[in-house]
Amino acid sequence: MDVKLEATNHLEQFSKAVNIFRDRALQILIFILYRITRRLVLTFQKFTWAVTGVERIRRDAARGLNFKQSAHVQEIFWKRKFLDHSVADPCHFITVHKGFRPPNCIFKPNVSLYCMTRKEAVFVEVKESDNVYKAKNSTCLYQNQYLLAVNVITLPLAAFHKMASDVGNPRVPVTWLGCTARSGSTLISQMMFRIPGMLVLAEPDAITTLGFLFKTKQIQQGEYNQLLASCVRLLCKPDDRFSAVFIKARPCTTSLLEDIIQVFPRFRYLFMYRNSMKSLMSNLSIFQQDPAPKALRFIMDNSILSTFLPFVRSHFYYYNVFLNEKKVSGVVPKKLDSVGIWTCAWAASVAQCAELRYKGYNIGSILYEDFMNNPRRSLSFLLQKLDVRAEHLGVAAEALKVDFNIGASHDPSMDPRRVIPSESRQEADNILKAYGLPKMGERLEISGLLKLE
């Protein structure tokens, strides 16, 4: 009987493995088909848009000759991206021409800024019954935008700046939260989400994509500063439904804080981080929850596979560390495994915040472990600091009952000594030392740390 049961279990596990492999293979094949189709559609559109005059209108709008019809509306008929957390990009959509509208259409409540390209600002339009800011699909803005989008609206940069100038700086209080990955920042943003009249923008990728454009030298300093100001103004565009704005940026964009502070010195700025070891373990646990990240980690941690597939490490480092990185001796990105890259991401983000504090910028730091010692009391202190009325404490604290960030608290049974090989642990300590930070797992107090006791 036991032999039959054991054989049945093996068959079930084998069947499950085959199904996972089949689903992943289909996903890859469909993604490849999507990319081929998109290339064919773009090639065909170059011809049809030239013949029908669409390209001429787009060109005139870019030159400022047709401002009143400068918003190009395109209908989405297929969307696809390989990883859910990929940075927003127009290549995630295959679109067809729908028409041209006045640029003030971007002020509609169901239109929101999605990302930036070298020549255009990209907005997405959702159904009027949908709300990307309060959708149930995800806690991140860029994911809700991708999932709910029905139209893409592109605006030439000249028209983009004109609309941002008309809007001006935000007229309501704005709080900007920088963070490291897996730091509990999602919990904080969801607390703010529950406060009446609070607009929460969780990880707007217009800022992220702009940072990459500047860091890769596709735009110059002056243009970058102008675009950054316009991005923030249109992210916080006037909306009668909201009396305050709370922005949680992606962990990889901490380096942009200095530029944002210089343009918007009246914003309140916070930075949330977590013990380095706990942050690393939480990141590693996330890798085990989905086959794709699990496969990526396997490639990154295998010296032979990473030699033949070097782009996996490079890609992962680029989107998690590149914007915040400092050129420090002894850290070679191409040689880092998953532990090394996540350690670099944590160290680079924390080091950026510490440097801003050293320069005298007023950024309040929140350590996750301190906050969770007494979360309700910590929340009360935070709301008081942000001038949020105490009567909203109860509704904000409701977020403590929901696990929004699965994996934020890693499995206590996961022993770091077993999960992290000794050579990877030594590499992580060397990275932290290169960034001038304590060893893995040791407490770090950034200047400006909020005392939540």
Buried (B, 14 or more C-beta within 10 A) or exposed (E): EEEEEEEEEEEEEEEEEEEEEEEBEEBEEEEEEBBEEBEEBEEEBEEEBEEEEBBEBBEBBBEEEBBEBBBBBBBBEEBBBBEBBBBBBBBBBBBEBBEBBEBEBBBBBBBBBBBBBEEBBBBBBBEEEBBBBEBEEBBBBBBBBBBBBBBBBBBBBBBBBBBBEEBEBBEBBBBBBBBBBBBBBBBBBBBBBBBEEBBBBBBBBBBBBBBBBBBEEEBEEEBBBBBBBBBBBBBBBEEEEBBBBBBBBBBBBBBBBBBBBEBBEEBBBBBBBBBBBBBBBBBBBBBBEEEBBEEBBBBBBBEEEBEEBEEBBBEBBBBBBBBBBBEBEEBEBEEBBBBBBBBBBBBBBBBBBBBBBEEEBEBBBBBBEBBBEEBEEBBBBBBEEBEBEEEBBEEBBEBBEEEBBEBBBBEEEBEBEEBBEEEBBEBBBBBBBBBEBEBBBEEBEBEBBBEBE
